[in-house]
Amino acid sequence: MKILWFTWEDKKNPRAGGAELVNEELASRLARDGHEVILLVGGFLGALHEEAVNGYRIIRVGNKWTVYFRAYQYYKKNLKGWADLVIDEINTIPFFCKFFVQEKKIIFVHQLAREIWFYEMFFPLSLIGYLLEPLYLRMLSDQKVITVSASTKKDLMRYGFKSQNINIISEGIEIEPITSLRRIEKYAVPTVLIFGSIRPMKKTIAQIRAFEAAKRLMSELKLIIAGGGKLDYIEKTKKLIAKSRFQKDIKYLGKVSLDKKIELMRKSHLLLAASTKEGWGLTITEANSQGTPAITYDVDGLRDAVRDGETGIICKKNNPIELGNEVVKILRNAGRYQKLQRAALDFSREVNFDKSYAEFINLITAE
C-alpha cells in the first residue's frame, strides 16, 4: 500500500512526545513490510524539508501554526491521488481530510483536547478551541477511527461517533521491560519521580505540591523531576522549587537521555502523573516496565494506563493532598508496594509495538 499520513509533528520536532513515538514506530514497521509511507508534518527551526527515516519519508511544511493549511496545499499540488490510504491524525486538531481527500481514509486519534485548551493556549484562542472542538468532531463523526484507549473512544462517542466505527489498538513503549524485579536496585531513600514534558497541562506544579504534602509526613522522601517543555512554565517550576522549604530534596534534571530515563524509572520508587488529559499515560507504562508503579489523577488516559489498586493507584480526588497521601500510604506498606510492582511489570509486558502494529495493520487493510 501507499500510505499518506497527515500529522502535526515528527519525532525530531523539539515539541514531540509519545504520540510521535507511536506514529513512527508504526511507520517503520509498515516500511519494513514493503508499504510506502509518507508523513506530512509541520516544520521546525533547522529542520530539513524532506528526509528518509527507517524506510519511510517525512515531508515538512509550514510550522505548528500553518501546517494544516500548508499540508492541504502540498497534498493538492504534489500528492493528490498518490495514496491507497490517507490517515488524518487528531492530536488536538484534525486536518479535515474528509473534505478534500478522495482516497480511502481513516482518522487516527491520540487524544482529544477540549480541557487542554485552557492550559496550553492564550485567551481568546483557548475559548475558541474549547467551543469549536465539539462542532468539528460532529462534522467528522461519520468517519472510521483508530484510537489508543477506551477513554478516548468514550470521548468520541459523546460527539456522535458510532461505537462500531471506533477501533482501539494497543500503545507501545520504547524501552524493554526488565526480566525480574530481583535484578533492580532502588535508591537508598524513598524517591518519587516526575517524568515528561514540563507544561501547564501536565500539572507539574501540582505534583510538586503533592511531594511537599507527602514530605511533611515522610521526612526522608526525595523528588526527582526530569523533562524539557514550555520555557515559561519551566521557569515557574524552578522558582517554586527554589522557594520550597524542601528544595534540598528536590532535583530538577531537565531533559535527559534514554539511558538516564531508564535509570530514573528503574531506581525511583514511584512515578507521579497528574495531567489534565492524555490519550494513554505512556510514562506510566514505561515506569511500570522498570518495576516502578504510578500514582495518578483520575483523568482520561491515565486511568487507562493504571489498573487501580492492582498496578498502581488512581486518586479518588484530583488534588495534591490526595496524591501526596497516597504516596505515603504505599511507601509505608512494603507488602502492598511489592504487589503493585509485580502487577505493574506484568501489565507493561502487554503494551508493546509488535502488538500495536499487528492490530493497526489488520485494521487499515481490512477493506
C-alpha positions as CSV (number, residue, x, y, z in Angstrom):
1,M,0.0,0.0,0.0
2,K,0.9,3.6,-0.4
3,I,0.0,5.4,2.8
4,L,-0.1,9.2,3.3
5,W,-0.2,10.2,7.0
6,F,-1.2,13.8,7.9
7,T,0.2,14.6,11.4
8,W,1.2,17.6,13.4
9,E,4.8,16.8,14.2
10,D,7.5,14.1,13.7
11,K,9.8,12.6,16.3
12,K,12.6,15.0,15.7
13,N,10.5,18.0,16.5
14,P,11.6,19.6,19.8
15,R,7.9,19.5,20.9
16,A,7.5,15.8,20.1
17,G,6.1,13.4,22.7
18,G,4.5,10.0,23.0
19,A,2.2,10.3,20.0
20,E,5.1,10.9,17.6
21,L,6.9,7.9,19.0
22,V,3.9,5.7,18.3
23,N,3.4,7.1,14.8
24,E,7.0,6.4,13.7
25,E,7.2,3.0,15.3
26,L,4.1,2.1,13.3
27,A,5.5,3.8,10.1
28,S,8.8,2.0,10.4
29,R,7.1,-1.4,10.6
30,L,4.9,-0.5,7.7
31,A,8.0,0.3,5.6
32,R,9.7,-2.9,6.8
33,D,6.8,-4.9,5.4
34,G,7.0,-3.2,2.0
35,H,4.5,-0.4,2.3
36,E,5.3,3.1,1.1
37,V,4.7,5.7,3.8
38,I,4.9,9.5,3.7
39,L,4.4,11.5,6.9
40,L,3.3,15.0,6.0
41,V,4.1,17.1,9.1
42,G,4.9,20.6,10.4
43,G,8.4,22.0,10.2
44,F,10.6,23.5,12.9
45,L,13.7,25.6,13.1
46,G,16.6,23.9,11.4
47,A,14.6,21.0,10.0
48,L,15.0,19.5,6.6
49,H,12.1,19.9,4.2
50,E,12.3,16.2,3.4
51,E,14.2,13.2,4.6
52,A,14.0,9.4,4.7
53,V,13.9,7.8,8.1
54,N,13.8,4.0,8.6
55,G,12.3,3.4,5.2
56,Y,9.6,6.0,5.3
57,R,9.6,9.6,4.1
58,I,9.0,12.7,6.2
59,I,7.9,15.9,4.3
60,R,7.8,19.0,6.5
61,V,5.6,22.0,5.5
62,G,4.8,25.2,7.4
63,N,5.1,25.3,11.2
64,K,2.9,24.5,14.2
65,W,0.5,27.3,13.3
66,T,0.4,26.9,9.5
67,V,0.9,23.1,9.0
68,Y,-2.8,22.4,8.5
69,F,-3.2,24.8,5.5
70,R,0.2,24.1,4.1
71,A,-0.3,20.4,4.3
72,Y,-3.6,20.8,2.3
73,Q,-1.7,22.9,-0.3
74,Y,1.1,20.4,-0.6
75,Y,-1.3,17.5,-1.0
76,K,-3.3,19.2,-3.7
77,K,-0.2,20.1,-5.7
78,N,2.0,17.1,-5.2
79,L,0.3,14.1,-3.7
80,K,-3.3,14.1,-4.8
81,G,-4.2,10.6,-6.0
82,W,-0.9,9.1,-4.9
83,A,-2.1,7.1,-1.8
84,D,-4.1,4.0,-1.3
85,L,-4.9,5.2,2.2
86,V,-4.8,8.6,3.9
87,I,-4.5,8.9,7.7
88,D,-5.9,12.0,9.2
89,E,-4.4,12.3,12.7
90,I,-6.0,14.1,15.5
91,N,-3.6,15.2,18.2
92,T,-5.6,18.3,19.2
93,I,-6.8,19.4,15.8
94,P,-7.7,17.3,12.7
95,F,-6.6,18.0,9.2
96,F,-10.2,17.6,7.9
97,C,-9.1,15.3,5.1
98,K,-12.8,14.3,4.8
99,F,-13.4,17.5,2.8
100,F,-10.6,17.4,0.3
101,V,-9.2,13.8,0.0
102,Q,-10.9,11.4,-2.4
103,E,-8.8,8.4,-1.5
104,K,-9.7,5.9,1.2
105,K,-9.2,7.5,4.6
106,I,-9.3,6.8,8.3
107,I,-8.9,9.1,11.4
108,F,-6.2,8.2,13.9
109,V,-6.9,9.8,17.3
110,H,-4.3,10.0,20.0
111,Q,-6.3,12.2,22.3
112,L,-9.0,14.9,22.3
113,A,-8.0,18.3,23.7
114,R,-11.1,20.2,24.9
115,E,-10.0,20.7,28.5
116,I,-6.4,21.2,27.5
117,W,-7.1,24.4,25.5
118,F,-7.3,26.5,28.7
119,Y,-3.9,25.2,29.9
120,E,-1.9,25.4,26.7
121,M,-3.4,28.3,24.7
122,F,-3.8,32.0,25.5
123,F,-7.2,33.7,25.6
124,P,-9.3,34.1,23.4
125,L,-7.8,31.2,21.3
126,S,-8.3,28.9,24.3
127,L,-12.0,29.7,24.5
128,I,-12.4,29.4,20.7
129,G,-10.7,26.0,20.7
130,Y,-12.8,24.8,23.6
131,L,-16.1,25.8,21.8
132,L,-15.1,24.5,18.4
133,E,-14.0,21.0,19.3
134,P,-17.5,19.5,19.7
135,L,-18.6,21.2,16.4
136,Y,-15.8,19.9,14.2
137,L,-15.9,16.5,15.7
138,R,-19.5,16.1,14.9
139,M,-18.7,17.1,11.3
140,L,-16.3,14.1,11.2
141,S,-18.4,11.7,13.2
142,D,-19.3,9.5,10.2
143,Q,-15.6,8.6,9.7
144,K,-13.9,5.4,10.8
145,V,-11.4,5.9,13.6
146,I,-8.4,4.2,15.2
147,T,-7.5,5.3,18.8
148,V,-5.4,4.1,21.7
149,S,-7.7,4.0,24.7
150,A,-11.2,3.3,26.0
151,S,-11.3,6.8,27.4
152,T,-10.8,8.4,24.0
153,K,-13.4,6.1,22.4
154,K,-15.9,7.1,25.1
155,D,-15.0,10.8,24.4
156,L,-15.6,10.3,20.6
157,M,-18.9,8.7,21.2
158,R,-20.0,11.8,23.1
159,Y,-19.6,13.7,19.8
160,G,-21.6,11.3,17.6
161,F,-19.0,8.7,16.5
162,K,-20.5,5.2,16.4
163,S,-19.0,2.6,18.6
164,Q,-18.7,0.1,15.7
165,N,-16.6,2.7,13.8
166,I,-14.0,3.1,16.6
167,N,-11.3,0.6,17.0
168,I,-8.7,0.6,19.8
169,I,-5.2,-0.5,19.3
170,S,-2.5,-1.1,21.9
171,E,0.0,1.5,22.7
172,G,3.7,0.6,22.8
173,I,6.8,1.7,24.8
174,E,10.4,2.4,23.6
175,I,12.1,0.6,26.5
176,E,12.3,-3.1,27.2
177,P,10.7,-4.4,30.4
178,I,13.1,-5.8,33.0
179,T,13.2,-9.6,33.2
180,S,13.0,-9.7,37.0
181,L,12.3,-7.4,40.0
182,R,15.2,-9.1,41.8
183,R,17.7,-7.6,39.4
184,I,16.9,-3.9,40.1
185,E,18.1,-1.7,42.9
186,K,16.1,1.3,44.1
187,Y,17.5,4.5,45.6
188,A,18.6,4.1,49.2
189,V,15.9,6.5,50.3
190,P,12.2,6.7,49.1
191,T,12.2,8.7,45.9
192,V,9.3,9.8,43.7
193,L,9.7,10.7,40.1
194,I,8.0,13.3,37.8
195,F,8.9,12.5,34.2
196,G,7.9,14.0,30.9
197,S,7.1,17.4,29.4
198,I,7.1,20.3,31.9
199,R,4.0,22.2,30.8
200,P,0.7,23.5,32.3
201,M,-1.5,20.6,31.2
202,K,0.9,18.1,32.8
203,K,0.3,19.9,36.1
204,T,4.0,19.6,37.2
205,I,3.4,22.2,39.9
206,A,0.5,20.3,41.4
207,Q,2.8,17.2,41.6
208,I,5.5,19.2,43.4
209,R,2.8,20.3,45.9
210,A,1.9,16.6,46.3
211,F,5.5,15.8,47.1
212,E,5.6,18.6,49.7
213,A,2.4,17.2,51.3
214,A,4.0,13.7,51.4
215,K,7.3,15.1,52.7
216,R,5.7,16.6,55.7
217,L,4.6,13.0,56.7
218,M,7.7,11.2,55.5
219,S,10.8,13.3,56.2
220,E,13.2,11.0,54.2
221,L,11.3,11.4,50.9
222,K,13.0,12.8,47.9
223,L,11.8,14.1,44.5
224,I,13.4,13.9,41.0
225,I,11.9,15.9,38.1
226,A,13.1,15.2,34.5
227,G,11.9,16.6,31.2
228,G,12.0,19.6,28.9
229,G,8.9,21.6,27.9
230,K,7.4,25.0,27.9
231,L,10.1,27.5,28.9
232,D,7.9,29.9,30.9
233,Y,6.4,27.1,32.8
234,I,9.8,25.5,33.5
235,E,10.9,28.9,35.0
236,K,7.8,29.0,37.1
237,T,8.5,25.4,38.3
238,K,12.1,26.3,39.1
239,K,11.0,29.3,41.1
240,L,8.6,27.1,43.1
241,I,11.4,24.6,43.8
242,A,13.7,27.4,44.9
243,K,11.1,28.7,47.4
244,S,10.1,25.3,48.7
245,R,11.1,24.5,52.3
246,F,12.1,21.1,50.9
247,Q,14.3,22.5,48.0
248,K,17.3,20.5,49.1
249,D,15.4,17.3,48.5
250,I,14.1,18.2,45.0
251,K,16.3,17.7,42.0
252,Y,15.4,19.0,38.5
253,L,17.5,17.4,35.8
254,G,15.9,18.9,32.6
255,K,15.7,16.8,29.5
256,V,17.6,13.5,29.9
257,S,18.9,10.8,27.6
258,L,17.1,7.5,27.0
259,D,19.7,5.7,29.2
260,K,19.2,8.2,32.1
261,K,15.4,7.9,31.6
262,I,15.6,4.1,32.1
263,E,17.9,4.6,35.2
264,L,15.5,7.1,36.8
265,M,12.5,4.9,36.2
266,R,14.2,1.8,37.5
267,K,15.7,3.3,40.6
268,S,12.8,5.5,41.7
269,H,10.1,4.1,44.0
270,L,7.0,5.8,42.5
271,L,6.0,7.8,39.4
272,L,3.6,10.7,39.8
273,A,1.2,11.7,37.0
274,A,-1.4,14.4,37.1
275,S,-2.1,15.5,33.6
276,T,-5.3,17.3,32.6
277,K,-5.9,14.6,29.9
278,E,-3.9,12.1,27.9
279,G,-4.5,9.6,25.1
280,W,-2.6,7.0,27.2
281,G,-0.2,7.5,30.1
282,L,2.9,6.3,28.3
283,T,5.3,7.3,31.0
284,I,3.3,5.2,33.4
285,T,3.7,2.1,31.3
286,E,7.4,2.9,30.8
287,A,7.9,3.2,34.6
288,N,5.9,0.0,35.2
289,S,8.3,-1.8,32.8
290,Q,11.2,-0.9,35.1
291,G,9.5,-2.1,38.3
292,T,8.0,1.3,39.3
293,P,4.3,1.7,40.0
294,A,2.5,5.0,39.5
295,I,0.1,7.2,41.4
296,T,-2.1,9.3,39.2
297,Y,-5.1,11.6,39.0
298,D,-8.4,10.1,37.7
299,V,-8.4,11.5,34.2
300,D,-8.6,10.2,30.6
301,G,-5.6,8.3,29.5
302,L,-4.1,8.0,33.0
303,R,-6.9,5.8,34.2
304,D,-6.4,3.6,31.1
305,A,-2.7,3.1,31.9
306,V,-3.4,2.1,35.5
307,R,-5.4,-0.8,36.9
308,D,-6.4,0.9,40.2
309,G,-5.3,-0.9,43.2
310,E,-3.6,-3.6,41.1
311,T,-0.8,-2.0,39.1
312,G,-0.9,1.5,40.7
313,I,-3.2,3.9,42.4
314,I,-5.8,6.3,40.9
315,C,-6.6,9.1,43.3
316,K,-10.2,9.4,44.5
317,K,-9.9,13.2,44.4
318,N,-7.7,15.1,41.9
319,N,-5.7,17.3,44.2
320,P,-2.1,17.5,45.6
321,I,-3.0,16.5,49.1
322,E,-4.7,13.3,48.0
323,L,-1.8,12.5,45.7
324,G,0.7,13.1,48.5
325,N,-1.3,11.0,51.0
326,E,-1.3,8.1,48.5
327,V,2.4,8.3,48.2
328,V,2.9,7.9,51.9
329,K,0.4,5.1,52.2
330,I,2.0,3.0,49.5
331,L,5.6,3.6,50.6
332,R,4.8,2.7,54.2
333,N,3.3,-0.6,53.2
334,A,6.1,-2.8,51.8
335,G,3.9,-5.8,51.1
336,R,1.3,-3.8,49.1
337,Y,4.1,-1.9,47.3
338,Q,5.7,-5.2,46.1
339,K,2.4,-6.5,44.8
340,L,1.9,-3.3,42.8
341,Q,5.4,-3.7,41.4
342,R,4.8,-7.2,40.2
343,A,1.5,-6.5,38.7
344,A,2.7,-3.3,37.0
345,L,5.6,-5.1,35.4
346,D,3.3,-7.8,34.1
347,F,0.9,-5.2,32.7
348,S,3.7,-3.4,30.9
349,R,4.6,-6.5,29.0
350,E,1.1,-6.4,27.4
351,V,1.8,-3.0,25.9
352,N,4.2,-3.2,23.0
353,F,4.7,-2.1,19.5
354,D,4.5,-5.5,17.9
355,K,1.0,-6.0,19.3
356,S,0.1,-2.4,18.4
357,Y,1.3,-2.9,14.8
358,A,-0.4,-6.2,14.3
359,E,-3.7,-4.6,15.4
360,F,-3.1,-1.5,13.3
361,I,-2.2,-3.3,10.0
362,N,-5.2,-5.5,10.4
363,L,-7.5,-2.5,10.7
364,I,-6.1,-0.5,7.8
365,T,-6.0,-3.5,5.4
366,A,-9.4,-4.8,6.3
367,E,-11.3,-3.3,3.4
